[in-house]
Amino acid sequence: MGVPPAIEVLKERATLLRESLQKSQTITGNMVDILGSFDHRLSALETAMRPTQVRTHAIRRAHENIDKTLKSADVILVQFDITRQAEAKILRGPHEDLESYLEAIDQLRRNVQFFTSNKTFKWSDGVLNHANILLSKAIMKLEEEFRQLLSTFSKPVEPDRLFECLPSSLRPSAGSPGQQVEGERKPSSASNSDQQGKSLETAIYKPPTLIPPRLLPLLHDLALQTIQAGKQDQCVKIYCETRSSALEQSLRKLGVEKLSKEDVQKMPWEVLEAKIGNWIHYMRIAVKLLFAAERKICDQIFDGINVLKDRCFAEVTADSVLMLFSFGDAIAKSKRSPEKLFVLLDMYEIMRELHSEIETIFEGKACSETRDAAHNLSRRLAQTAQETFGDFEEAVEKDATKTAVLDGTVHPLTSYVINYVKFLFDYQSTLKQLFQEFEKAGEDSNSQLATVTMRIMQALQSNLDGKSKQYKDPALTYLFIMNNIHYMVRSVRRSEAKDLLGDDWVQRHRRIVQQNANQYKRVAWAKILQSLSVQGQSSSGGSIPGGSDGGNSSGVSRATIKERLKSFNMQFEELHQRQSQWTVPDPELRESLRLAVAEVLLPAYRSFIKRFGPLIDSGKNPQKYVRYTPEDLERMLGEFFEGKTWNEQKR
């Protein structure tokens, strides 16, 4: 059977494929041989090229090092150039262009830091020495510039400039620094303290400009640079010495003196009183104007350096504060006397007024001594005032002046004490504050003031009782007490003391006035009224029978009636002569006392004359016995208590 054609075709193709595979294997073998020979050649070439590669790498690194060195040299050269420029500015000094000078110092400092951190540089030590020497010179010039600027513009403030900064109510009426200011209060003409205190609280004070504002930033920069250079102590010393001197001179020009306790003791009271008034004025000016302005420039110059701000301000103001406080201290420690109470209260009042400002202006630990000194002075003034209060009460009670008021009028001690008490009430708010300084638990300052006032009044009353015993005439004793207690009551009723002492006190003492008026009337007029009484008298020869003419039913002798009228005339003339010289200064009291006497005397006299007048008229010389009509007596009573002299009476 024959092979099919298709199989034959497959066989032929298989044969061709086999031949192709054999050729491909042969070619592959040949290629592997060729590639193997290439690998061998490349290894040989690499070995041959290695030295060249090493040289190329070395050259590349050398180029990199050269670039880096050139860059470093350029930086160093720039630093040298900056140093040269800074040196030129520093050698010219800060006076021409301070800002540029300060900038040069900053540049120089950066250069020092640069060369300090690049000490591998060959000449770095030499450059550093040069830069540091230059920096030292620059700082010395800065110190000198700081001193020069501060000294040039730290001048004392003239008094007139300070007065312009005050509220108008506190400016002197004349240009003299020691002149009493318009708004200042004197004890002899005290105004209402509370109202004055409120007006002063709202018053506007304008602290003066001590250094031109444009200079303060420069002075701040100078101070900062000097401190950063390690010259803090020198900077502080320059500032404090310069400003302290200017401040002290400002106060001295104003009139402030440093006075000791001995100086104060030697001064006449009038001089001392004037100095105290001025001191109060100076305290306001010092705290509200000078110290406030000083704190402001100190804070600006040492802005950002808080520790130095407070320290410098404390040192600048220390001597001035001492000068002011030493006077207040001397007054507080000086010998106490009643007239000093009001100035002590004025001084205590100003310390209280300035308390919050002192606390604010003298803030910080460095100023604690000043704050403590102010508190201690205020406390000492309060204590001395309180002790003076006690002294005054004792002095009133024990006053042994022999000054006799012959006419029984108000004693000088009474008017002095009452005026004293009235002035005290002008200081009512100050006194309450003062009592609070020492009050015990549960005590009220109002009740304390009332208690003290009552004690003073009682002391006065006790003293007056003693003085009244100097009079030989008991009637004048009662008149004297009546006049003085009435003066006390009237004064209290017309003052703020009435609210404090109360209506009970007023009513109680009005009764004392009335009791003494009644006692005067009884003692002075009892005897003369007896002359007009004929009770118990038996009739004798010469009598006339009683009838419708007056009811003379008892029958009294003409001789008895003449004797009674003679006695009455003599007594009345003596009373008129004596009591016309006595004084009742209050018009209402004087008139009421005359009226009280007239209400007793005139009806008795009219009745007597009506009953016995006909008996006398029918005898000889009736005018010798009936000298006065009731109208005459009334007119003459109107001359009683006028304080007339004997010569005036004769006229």
Beta strands, then each sheet from edge to edge (+ up, - down):
end
